[in-house]
Amino acid sequence: MKDLMQQEPLILGIESSCDETAAAVIRGRELLSDEIASSAATQAKYGGVVPELASRAHAEAVDEVVARALKNANVKKEELSAVAVTYGAGLLGALLVGLSFAKGFSYGLGIPLIGVDHIRGHLAAAYLEDKTLEPPFLTLLASGGHTAILYTERADKFRVLGGTLDDAAGEAFDKVARVLSLPYPGGPHIEALAREGNDVIPMPKMLKGGGGYDFSYSGLKTAVINYVHKMEQSDLAYSRADVACSFQHAALDVLVKKTMEGVRETGARVVTAGGGVAANGYLRERLTRACREENVRLVLPAKKHCTDNAAMIAAEGLVQYRLGNFAPLSLNAEASIPLHRSARL
C-alpha cells in the first residue's frame, strides 16, 4: 500500500445513496474535480425517487462518472491514496452499486477503502469551503432524512444536541410541494414560489418555541395539507405563494433559533451547515444575519455541496484517512444509520 502518511493524499470520493451518481477527487482539502450524473429528471416523472430506477441509473453511470472525475482532476488512478465511498444511509440498492464499485477499484489498485457515513459527509462539506476549519464547531444539519443540531468536538467525534422527532425538514418540503402541485424535488420550487408570497398564514406554534433542540415537522406538514384541502373543498381562493412562504418561514426560522441557542450553550465560535435544505437561500440569509448578530463565524458550504455530492464524501474520507480508519472488503451497505451511531467512529 502507498505511504499512509502522505501530507496531501489524493482521495477519490464516490456517492450513490439516492438518485445522483457522483465522484470527486481531492488533494488534501483542495477539490480537483466534482462530477455528478443525476437521474432526478426521470424520478420527477413519478413524484419521487423510485429505488429500482435509481439503482439501474447508478450501475449505468458510475464507471463513466469516476473516469470523468479522474480525467478532470488530471490524476491517474495509480496516483490515488484511497477510495472513500458512502456505505449508508440511503437506498440500499443504490448504495450497493457505489460500494461494490469502490471495493473493486480500491482492491485492484491496492489502496485503502474508506467507508463514509453520509451524515459525516455532510458535516465534512464545510472543510472544503474553509481549508483552515478545525473543530470545535456547531453544525445545523438539515436534509431529506435528518434534521439536527450537532456539536463537533474533534475530528472523530460529534455530539447530538437534538434532532427531529418525526419528519425531517427536507421531507416536509417535498410533501408540502406535492400538495401545492410543485415538481420534485420540492425544496427549490417552494423557495422560488415563496419569494412571491407573504408570511400571513398561521402555522403550528410548537415549532417556534420551547426548550431543548428537538424538532417536529409532522404537525407543520399536516397543517399545510389541511389548510389547502379545506380551501379547495370549500371552493375558496387562496395564494399558493403565501402558503409556500408561511411554511418556509415556520420550517426554517426554528432551525436558526435553535442553532443560536446551541451556540450560546456550547460556547461555539464557529457555525457550519450541511444537508440539502442548507442550500435554501432564505435559510442561508437568516443564518448569516443571526451569526453576525451573535458575533460567531459562519462557514456555509457552496450550495452544490449541501445536496448529495462526492466532494463531501472525499472530504470525510480525508478525515478518516488521517485517523487510519480503513474498511475491510466485507463492508456492507446500510439503509439506516442512527445519529447516535454516526456521532462516534
Protein Blocks (a to p, Z undefined) as FASTA:
>chain_A
ZZfkbfbdcdddddffbmbccddddehjbcfbdcdddfklmmmmnopacfklmmmmmmmm
mmmmmmmmmmmnopafklpmbdcddfbdcdfklmmmmmmmmmmmmmmnopacddddfklm
mmmmmmmmmmmbccddddddddfkbccddddfbfkbccdfbdcfbbcfklmmmmmmmmno
pacdfklmmmmmmmmmccfbccdfklmgcedjbdcfklmmmmmmmmmmmmmmnopacdfk
lmmmmmmmmmmmmmmmmmmmmmmmnopabdcdedjklmpmklmmmmmmmmmmnopacddd
dfklmmgcfklmmmmmmmmmmnopacdfkbccdfbdcfklmmpZZ
